[in-house]
Amino acid sequence: MVVSSFAIGVLGKSLFYLGFVDACLVILFFNLLGIMTVCFFSSFGPAFGLRQMVLSRFWYGWWGVKLIAIFNILACIGWSSVNTIVGAQLIHTVNNDVPGFAGIIIIAVCTFVITLFGYKVVHAYEYWSWIPTFIIFLIVLGVFAHSGAFVNIPWEVGTSELGGVLSFGSTVYGFATGWTSYAADYTVYQPSNRSRTKVFFATWIGLIIPLLFTEMLGAALMTATSLNDGNNIYQEGYTASGTGGLLGAVLFPPLGRFGKFCVIILALSIIANNCPNIYSVALTLQVMGRWTQRVPRFIWTLLGTCVYIAIAIPGYSQFEAVLENFMNFIGYWLAIYEGIALTDHFVFKRGFSGYRPEIYDQPDKLPPGIAAVLAFGCGVVGMVMGMSQQWFVGPIAQHAGAPPYGGDVGFELGFAFAAVGYFFLRHIELRIFKR
């Protein structure tokens, strides 16, 4: 229940030119798809007591998982950068004298302080922080509904609509599936006999409700920018300060100072989104080598914080492009990761009984990881063929929508290429190495 997911909903119209109904359908179906792996891998935590990157050794091997860890570190830092930019936009909306970099530093420091005290403090903060944010979003919904500014943009058809749906869907999927690579990190403290089904559905409910609510609310508010052919306070606010300006245009005129207070609360909600990212950076770095395990976690947390501040400050003025490109990157690499992990789990290990948790730190008994790394490369080939970005459009993506950008099918092809490649390569690896 954070403003970052609200910003995802806003992109439906601002970047992909979708109306409210078609944007909501994309939000619904791609979120349902994206969170499935988060829920599934969350159920591994209680059973094995191992964090996600350590669990990944059973699919990628002792050495192969280091490649995955690098991607996860980049993802955690990138997530934090994007989220912090959203919060800084909101702070700037409340007070134009506060520059973007100052808002970024404020949110980053608050996040660092909370993660400094470990899992229990992070858990307690996450447990309660959604309540004031939810109340503020209800106020936003009520004020916007009363304003009558909602515009029901007609649902279009044709290749342009197809491309917009696929590309927006890729962005939504990337946001929803983004927790997959550290899903088990936050369920390892559950009792070992906890029902996997209960963990799955508890995670599902905890994700799907806030994702749908906030993203659909963002899609609804963004329709107001179409009033008077774009000549309105909503478009002016969005042009000036992005998501923060849009929320300010809704709340400030009717609510005054209380509206500014609401926006500040939403800005601080970013902390709840960033805490798991930065906390998991330290956990991920510990699988890179035995020497990284000897470095205190707070050092890694501090370094991660400094890096994402350095990325967020120059990205502040390019937020739309940064958000879309990064969400697509998340969707791409995690789809490849998921394709390999799920194929191994269901085809080769045939379920949870195929794991031997006690060998998690024994390289000579874990899979060699060669098949997984090569399959990851296959997934990258599929991703490149299906990706649609301003700087590159893959040959298959060109046919998935109207030119010049087509439609983004990078995560779908990345998953398929990785899963099929791993299926054949793992058979060969098992015959050669017997493990």
C-alpha positions as CSV (number, residue, x, y, z in Angstrom):
1,M,0.0,0.0,0.0
2,V,2.5,2.6,-1.3
3,V,2.5,5.5,-3.7
4,S,5.0,3.7,-6.0
5,S,2.2,1.3,-7.2
6,F,0.0,4.3,-7.7
7,A,2.6,5.7,-10.0
8,I,2.5,2.4,-12.1
9,G,-1.2,2.9,-12.7
10,V,-0.6,6.5,-13.9
11,L,1.7,5.2,-16.7
12,G,-1.3,3.4,-18.4
13,K,-2.4,6.7,-19.9
14,S,0.8,8.8,-19.7
15,L,3.0,6.4,-21.6
16,F,0.8,3.8,-23.3
17,Y,-2.3,5.9,-24.1
18,L,-4.8,3.5,-22.5
19,G,-8.2,4.4,-21.2
20,F,-9.4,3.5,-17.7
21,V,-11.2,0.3,-18.5
22,D,-8.5,-1.3,-20.6
23,A,-5.8,-0.1,-18.2
24,C,-7.7,-1.7,-15.3
25,L,-8.0,-5.0,-17.2
26,V,-4.2,-5.0,-17.8
27,I,-3.6,-4.2,-14.1
28,L,-5.9,-7.1,-13.0
29,F,-4.5,-9.8,-15.2
30,F,-0.8,-9.0,-15.2
31,N,-0.8,-8.5,-11.4
32,L,-2.5,-11.9,-11.0
33,L,0.2,-13.4,-13.2
34,G,3.1,-11.5,-11.6
35,I,2.5,-12.3,-8.0
36,M,2.1,-16.0,-8.4
37,T,5.8,-16.7,-8.2
38,V,6.2,-14.4,-5.2
39,C,3.5,-16.4,-3.4
40,F,5.0,-19.7,-4.5
41,F,8.5,-19.0,-3.4
42,S,7.3,-17.4,-0.1
43,S,6.2,-20.9,0.8
44,F,9.8,-22.2,0.7
45,G,10.9,-20.1,3.6
46,P,9.2,-21.9,6.5
47,A,9.9,-25.4,5.1
48,F,13.6,-24.9,4.5
49,G,14.6,-21.9,6.7
50,L,16.8,-20.6,3.8
51,R,16.6,-17.2,2.2
52,Q,15.8,-16.8,-1.5
53,M,19.3,-16.4,-2.9
54,V,20.5,-19.4,-0.8
55,L,17.6,-21.4,-2.1
56,S,18.6,-20.5,-5.6
57,R,21.7,-22.6,-5.2
58,F,19.5,-25.7,-5.6
59,W,18.7,-24.5,-9.2
60,Y,21.7,-22.5,-10.2
61,G,24.5,-24.2,-8.2
62,W,27.1,-22.7,-6.0
63,W,28.7,-20.6,-8.7
64,G,25.8,-19.9,-10.9
65,V,23.8,-18.3,-8.1
66,K,26.4,-15.5,-8.0
67,L,25.2,-14.3,-11.4
68,I,21.7,-14.3,-10.0
69,A,22.9,-12.4,-6.9
70,I,24.4,-9.7,-9.1
71,F,21.1,-9.2,-10.9
72,N,19.2,-9.1,-7.6
73,I,21.6,-6.5,-6.1
74,L,21.0,-4.3,-9.2
75,A,17.2,-4.9,-8.9
76,C,17.2,-4.0,-5.2
77,I,19.1,-0.8,-5.7
78,G,17.2,0.1,-8.8
79,W,13.9,-0.5,-7.0
80,S,15.0,1.8,-4.2
81,S,16.0,4.5,-6.7
82,V,12.7,4.5,-8.5
83,N,10.7,4.5,-5.3
84,T,12.7,7.3,-3.8
85,I,12.1,9.5,-6.9
86,V,8.4,9.1,-6.5
87,G,8.6,10.2,-2.8
88,A,10.8,13.1,-3.7
89,Q,8.3,14.3,-6.3
90,L,5.6,14.4,-3.6
91,I,7.8,16.3,-1.2
92,H,8.6,18.8,-4.0
93,T,4.9,19.2,-4.7
94,V,4.2,20.3,-1.1
95,N,7.1,22.7,-1.0
96,N,8.7,23.9,-4.2
97,D,11.7,25.2,-2.3
98,V,12.7,21.6,-1.5
99,P,14.8,20.4,-4.4
100,G,14.4,16.8,-5.7
101,F,17.8,15.7,-4.3
102,A,16.8,16.8,-0.8
103,G,13.6,14.7,-0.9
104,I,15.6,11.7,-2.1
105,I,18.1,12.1,0.7
106,I,15.4,12.5,3.4
107,I,13.6,9.3,2.3
108,A,16.9,7.3,1.9
109,V,18.1,8.3,5.4
110,C,14.8,7.3,7.0
111,T,14.9,3.9,5.2
112,F,18.5,3.3,6.3
113,V,17.7,4.0,9.9
114,I,14.9,1.5,10.0
115,T,16.8,-1.3,8.2
116,L,19.8,-0.7,10.5
117,F,18.0,-2.4,13.3
118,G,17.3,-5.7,11.5
119,Y,14.3,-7.9,10.6
120,K,12.1,-7.4,13.7
121,V,12.1,-3.6,13.3
122,V,11.5,-3.9,9.5
123,H,8.7,-6.3,10.2
124,A,7.0,-4.1,12.8
125,Y,7.2,-1.1,10.5
126,E,5.8,-3.0,7.6
127,Y,3.0,-4.4,9.8
128,W,1.6,-0.9,10.7
129,S,2.8,1.5,8.1
130,W,0.1,0.6,5.5
131,I,-2.8,1.9,7.7
132,P,-2.2,5.7,7.4
133,T,-1.4,5.3,3.7
134,F,-4.6,3.4,3.1
135,I,-6.6,6.1,4.9
136,I,-4.9,8.8,2.7
137,F,-5.7,6.9,-0.5
138,L,-9.3,6.6,0.6
139,I,-9.3,10.4,1.0
140,V,-7.8,10.8,-2.4
141,L,-10.5,8.6,-3.9
142,G,-13.3,10.5,-2.1
143,V,-12.0,13.9,-3.1
144,F,-11.5,12.9,-6.7
145,A,-14.9,11.2,-7.0
146,H,-16.5,14.4,-5.6
147,S,-14.6,16.6,-8.1
148,G,-16.3,15.0,-11.1
149,A,-13.0,15.2,-13.0
150,F,-12.9,11.5,-14.1
151,V,-12.9,11.1,-17.9
152,N,-14.1,7.8,-19.4
153,I,-11.6,7.6,-22.2
154,P,-13.0,5.3,-25.0
155,W,-11.5,1.8,-25.4
156,E,-9.6,1.7,-28.7
157,V,-8.9,-1.3,-30.9
158,G,-6.2,-2.3,-33.4
159,T,-2.4,-2.8,-33.3
160,S,-1.7,0.4,-31.4
161,E,-4.0,-0.8,-28.6
162,L,-2.4,-4.2,-28.6
163,G,1.1,-2.8,-28.4
164,G,0.0,-0.5,-25.5
165,V,-1.6,-3.4,-23.6
166,L,1.4,-5.6,-24.0
167,S,3.9,-2.9,-23.0
168,F,1.9,-1.6,-20.1
169,G,1.4,-5.2,-19.0
170,S,5.1,-5.8,-19.0
171,T,5.5,-2.8,-16.7
172,V,2.8,-4.0,-14.4
173,Y,4.2,-7.5,-14.4
174,G,7.7,-6.2,-13.5
175,F,6.3,-4.4,-10.5
176,A,4.2,-7.3,-9.3
177,T,6.8,-10.0,-9.7
178,G,9.6,-7.8,-8.3
179,W,9.5,-9.4,-4.9
180,T,10.2,-12.9,-6.3
181,S,13.9,-12.8,-5.8
182,Y,13.6,-12.2,-2.1
183,A,10.3,-13.8,-1.4
184,A,11.6,-16.4,1.1
185,D,13.7,-13.8,3.0
186,Y,10.6,-12.7,4.9
187,T,9.0,-16.1,5.7
188,V,12.0,-17.9,7.1
189,Y,11.0,-17.0,10.6
190,Q,7.6,-18.7,10.3
191,P,7.3,-22.1,12.1
192,S,8.7,-24.9,9.9
193,N,5.4,-26.8,10.0
194,R,3.4,-23.8,8.7
195,S,1.1,-24.8,5.9
196,R,2.5,-23.9,2.5
197,T,-1.0,-23.3,1.3
198,K,-1.6,-20.8,4.1
199,V,1.7,-19.0,3.4
200,F,0.8,-18.8,-0.4
201,F,-2.6,-17.3,0.1
202,A,-1.6,-15.0,2.9
203,T,1.0,-13.6,0.6
204,W,-1.5,-13.5,-2.3
205,I,-4.0,-11.5,-0.3
206,G,-1.4,-9.2,1.1
207,L,-0.2,-8.3,-2.5
208,I,-3.2,-8.4,-4.8
209,I,-5.5,-6.1,-2.8
210,P,-3.1,-3.1,-2.4
211,L,-1.7,-3.6,-5.9
212,L,-5.1,-3.5,-7.6
213,F,-6.4,-0.7,-5.4
214,T,-3.5,1.7,-5.8
215,E,-2.8,1.1,-9.5
216,M,-6.4,1.4,-10.5
217,L,-6.7,4.6,-8.5
218,G,-3.6,5.9,-10.3
219,A,-5.2,5.0,-13.7
220,A,-8.4,6.8,-12.7
221,L,-6.8,10.0,-11.6
222,M,-4.7,10.2,-14.7
223,T,-7.8,10.3,-16.9
224,A,-8.5,13.8,-15.5
225,T,-5.5,15.1,-17.5
226,S,-7.7,14.8,-20.6
227,L,-10.1,17.5,-19.5
228,N,-10.3,20.4,-21.9
229,D,-7.9,18.7,-24.2
230,G,-5.2,18.7,-21.6
231,N,-5.6,22.3,-20.5
232,N,-6.3,21.7,-16.8
233,I,-4.7,21.7,-13.3
234,Y,-4.2,18.0,-13.4
235,Q,-2.1,18.0,-16.5
236,E,-0.2,21.1,-15.3
237,G,0.5,19.4,-11.9
238,Y,1.7,16.2,-13.6
239,T,3.9,18.1,-16.1
240,A,5.5,20.1,-13.2
241,S,6.0,17.4,-10.6
242,G,4.9,14.0,-12.0
243,T,2.9,11.8,-9.7
244,G,3.3,14.2,-6.9
245,G,1.9,17.1,-9.0
246,L,-1.1,15.0,-10.0
247,L,-1.9,14.1,-6.4
248,G,-1.4,17.8,-5.4
249,A,-3.8,18.9,-8.1
250,V,-6.5,16.6,-6.6
251,L,-5.9,17.3,-2.9
252,F,-4.6,20.9,-2.5
253,P,-7.5,23.0,-3.9
254,P,-10.2,21.4,-1.7
255,L,-8.2,20.4,1.4
256,G,-5.5,23.1,1.7
257,R,-2.9,22.4,4.3
258,F,-4.5,19.1,5.2
259,G,-4.0,18.1,1.6
260,K,-0.3,18.8,1.9
261,F,-0.2,16.7,5.1
262,C,-1.8,13.8,3.1
263,V,0.8,14.1,0.4
264,I,3.7,14.1,2.9
265,I,2.3,10.8,4.4
266,L,2.2,9.3,0.9
267,A,5.8,10.4,0.4
268,L,6.9,8.7,3.6
269,S,5.0,5.5,2.5
270,I,8.0,5.0,0.2
271,I,10.0,4.0,3.2
272,A,7.9,0.8,3.6
273,N,8.6,-0.1,0.0
274,N,12.3,0.5,0.3
275,C,13.0,-1.3,3.6
276,P,12.8,-4.8,2.1
277,N,14.9,-3.8,-0.9
278,I,17.8,-2.4,1.2
279,Y,17.5,-5.1,3.8
280,S,17.8,-7.8,1.1
281,V,20.8,-6.2,-0.5
282,A,22.9,-7.2,2.5
283,L,21.5,-10.7,2.5
284,T,22.2,-11.1,-1.3
285,L,25.7,-9.8,-1.0
286,Q,26.4,-12.6,1.5
287,V,26.1,-15.3,-1.1
288,M,28.8,-13.6,-3.3
289,G,31.6,-15.1,-1.3
290,R,32.6,-16.2,2.2
291,W,34.5,-12.9,2.7
292,T,31.3,-10.9,2.1
293,Q,29.7,-12.8,5.0
294,R,32.3,-11.4,7.4
295,V,31.4,-7.8,6.5
296,P,28.7,-6.5,9.0
297,R,25.3,-6.1,7.3
298,F,25.0,-2.5,8.2
299,I,28.0,-1.7,6.0
300,W,26.4,-3.3,3.0
301,T,23.1,-1.5,3.8
302,L,25.0,1.8,4.0
303,L,26.8,1.2,0.7
304,G,23.6,0.2,-1.0
305,T,21.9,3.4,0.3
306,C,24.7,5.6,-1.1
307,V,24.5,3.9,-4.5
308,Y,20.8,4.2,-4.9
309,I,20.9,7.9,-3.9
310,A,23.5,8.5,-6.5
311,I,21.3,6.8,-9.1
312,A,18.0,8.5,-8.0
313,I,19.3,12.1,-8.2
314,P,20.1,12.2,-11.9
315,G,17.1,10.0,-12.6
316,Y,14.7,12.5,-11.0
317,S,14.1,14.6,-14.1
318,Q,13.6,11.5,-16.3
319,F,11.2,9.6,-14.1
320,E,8.7,8.2,-16.6
321,A,11.4,6.7,-18.8
322,V,13.3,5.5,-15.7
323,L,10.3,3.8,-14.2
324,E,9.2,2.1,-17.4
325,N,12.7,0.9,-18.4
326,F,13.4,-0.4,-14.9
327,M,10.1,-2.2,-14.4
328,N,10.7,-3.9,-17.8
329,F,14.3,-4.9,-16.7
330,I,12.8,-6.4,-13.5
331,G,10.2,-8.3,-15.5
332,Y,12.8,-9.6,-18.0
333,W,15.3,-11.0,-15.6
334,L,12.9,-12.4,-13.1
335,A,10.9,-14.1,-15.9
336,I,14.1,-15.9,-16.9
337,Y,14.9,-16.7,-13.2
338,E,11.4,-18.1,-12.7
339,G,11.4,-20.1,-15.9
340,I,14.5,-22.0,-14.8
341,A,13.5,-22.4,-11.1
342,L,10.0,-23.6,-11.9
343,T,11.2,-26.0,-14.5
344,D,13.7,-27.5,-12.1
345,H,11.2,-27.7,-9.2
346,F,8.4,-29.4,-11.1
347,V,10.3,-31.4,-13.8
348,F,13.5,-32.5,-12.1
349,K,12.9,-32.3,-8.4
350,R,9.3,-33.2,-8.7
351,G,8.2,-31.0,-5.8
352,F,9.4,-30.2,-2.4
353,S,10.5,-33.8,-1.6
354,G,13.3,-33.5,-4.1
355,Y,15.3,-31.0,-2.1
356,R,18.1,-31.8,0.5
357,P,18.3,-28.6,2.5
358,E,21.3,-29.8,4.5
359,I,23.6,-29.5,1.4
360,Y,22.9,-25.8,0.8
361,D,26.5,-24.9,1.7
362,Q,28.2,-27.9,0.0
363,P,29.3,-26.9,-3.6
364,D,30.3,-30.5,-4.5
365,K,26.8,-31.8,-3.8
366,L,24.8,-28.9,-5.4
367,P,24.0,-28.8,-9.1
368,P,27.0,-27.6,-11.2
369,G,24.9,-24.7,-12.5
370,I,26.1,-24.9,-16.0
371,A,22.7,-25.8,-17.4
372,A,21.1,-22.9,-15.5
373,V,23.6,-20.3,-16.7
374,L,23.4,-21.5,-20.3
375,A,19.6,-21.5,-20.0
376,F,19.7,-18.0,-18.6
377,G,21.6,-17.0,-21.8
378,C,18.8,-18.6,-23.8
379,G,16.3,-16.5,-21.9
380,V,18.3,-13.4,-22.7
381,V,18.0,-14.2,-26.4
382,G,14.2,-14.5,-26.0
383,M,14.1,-11.3,-24.0
384,V,16.0,-9.3,-26.7
385,M,13.8,-10.6,-29.4
386,G,10.7,-9.6,-27.6
387,M,11.7,-6.3,-25.8
388,S,10.3,-3.0,-26.9
389,Q,12.2,0.1,-25.6
390,Q,12.9,3.5,-27.0
391,W,16.5,2.5,-27.7
392,F,15.8,-1.0,-29.1
393,V,12.8,-2.9,-30.5
394,G,13.2,-6.7,-30.9
395,P,12.2,-8.4,-34.2
396,I,9.2,-10.2,-32.6
397,A,8.2,-7.1,-30.6
398,Q,7.9,-5.2,-33.9
399,H,5.0,-7.5,-34.9
400,A,3.2,-7.3,-31.5
401,G,1.9,-3.8,-32.1
402,A,2.0,-0.7,-34.3
403,P,5.3,0.7,-35.5
404,P,7.8,2.0,-34.5
405,Y,7.7,0.4,-31.0
406,G,5.4,-2.6,-31.5
407,G,4.5,-4.3,-28.2
408,D,6.7,-5.6,-25.4
409,V,6.7,-9.4,-25.1
410,G,10.2,-9.7,-23.6
411,F,9.3,-11.3,-20.3
412,E,7.0,-13.9,-21.9
413,L,9.7,-14.9,-24.4
414,G,12.4,-14.8,-21.8
415,F,10.5,-17.2,-19.6
416,A,9.7,-19.6,-22.5
417,F,13.3,-19.6,-23.9
418,A,14.8,-20.1,-20.5
419,A,12.4,-22.9,-19.4
420,V,12.7,-24.9,-22.7
421,G,16.5,-24.4,-22.8
422,Y,16.9,-25.5,-19.2
423,F,14.7,-28.6,-19.8
424,F,17.1,-29.9,-22.4
425,L,20.4,-28.7,-20.9
426,R,19.6,-30.0,-17.4
427,H,19.1,-33.5,-18.8
428,I,22.5,-33.4,-20.4
429,E,24.1,-32.0,-17.2
430,L,22.6,-34.7,-15.1
431,R,24.0,-37.4,-17.4
432,I,27.5,-35.9,-17.2
433,F,27.7,-34.8,-13.5
434,K,25.1,-37.1,-11.9
435,R,24.0,-34.2,-9.7
